[in-house]
Amino acid sequence: MYILVINSGSSSIKYQLFPKHSDQPVCNGLIERIGQTGGRITHEIFKTGAAQTIKLEQSVKDHEAGMQALAGLLTREDIAVIADPAQIGTVGHRVVHGGETLTKPTIITAEVKEKIRALYPLAPLHNPGHIKGIEVAEKLFPSATQIAVFDTAFHQTLPDKAYRYAIPERFYKEDGIRVYGFHGISHQYVAGEAMDWLKNQQAKLITIHLGNGCSMAAVSAGNCIDTSMGLTPLDGLVMGTRSGAIDPSVLLYLQQQKGFTAEQLNELLNKQSGMLALAGYNDMRDISRLYQEGAPAAKLAYELYTYRIKKFIGAYAVALNGLDAIVFTAGVGENDALTRELVCRDMEVLDVRIDIAKNQLREKGLRDLSLEDARTRILVIPTNEELAIARECRTLKDNTHTGA
Ligand code: ADP
């Protein structure tokens, strides 16, 4: 039997298929531009030694068509990884927002779907795509157990002083306005890997997820005690196209003095800000090239980006009252040596001292970049949200069967 992990977004579906008892996927893939022109499916198979990649340029009308194409690829005779879709015993779904009630991996029922729908106002860009993915998966794999794993769940251990905003309580009670935090599956996964590597399950860690979206978490003995994103994934760090933290009065000013509508403010802060606004690009590879060429805008962008991260490290080291390791992960964190160097420079106060040569090496897997005699470890740990979801599904099913 197999576990299919689905990350269904508004216009894309990412997936990975794992044998029930293995962490090694047999295939993975990405279906892009659903409902738009220029649809594309990339499917990678790892079954026979070297990976084989299939690329299909085809329009994908909707999520149902996308999932059907996926099911077709899994069983297509020349590249089949399974003989029958009924071999998929579990479908694990990444769900961005679980609110305050969906705090653990959960078997999906009609009631659970209702709760995910009720959170649409808090996650309008994400939860509707997840529901589509879930409903199509229920149709295509009717005998499979459908399980939801939530990106907000890891942050539900935050104390109220970290998750409440200093506004009247009714906005929390009636509207659910509080810090939820995101990227939780990734933070939890790399924190777990770091604790195992450090052989210290009590470790005090700061995990730094730097992808298109960027967030940080302060983790003590496996529990998240603070995180940088808030009600939505807009708060905190500077990101590819998002501003991160900004004085709320900027919004009032733009609204009152410049006539911005809510829609325009949303577009400005989510899509036209961050590194794109500062450097003209949102992909760190482009900005890094410009930085090396000496472009002042790229320099400022890097400085702002890394200074914000440094400030959170300072804050979280104090919140944790100690620090065993900082962990870099996701696209930028795993690949961009310049970001890591600028973040870790001038942090002797926390005994964070980076080995510049090690930092430049392009190695795979977990890496320790700190100088040997430094007390605080600087780790790079590749994230693997799909694997984390597959493991959660396994645990939940095992516990369900044993009645635990
Ligand atoms: P997502 O948040 O979509 O999961 P990823 O974790 O895949 O994103 O990160 C994507 C980002 O990682 C890209 O926008 C790019 O800025 C950055 N990135 C990827 N590869 C590299 C690299 N080799 N060097 C620097 N940055 C990279």
Boltz pocket constraint, residues with backbone or C-beta under 6 A from the ligand:
constraints:
  - pocket:
      binder: B
      contacts: [[A, 210], [A, 211], [A, 212], [A, 213], [A, 240], [A, 282], [A, 283], [A, 284], [A, 285], [A, 288], [A, 330], [A, 331], [A, 332], [A, 335], [A, 336]]
      max_distance: 6.0
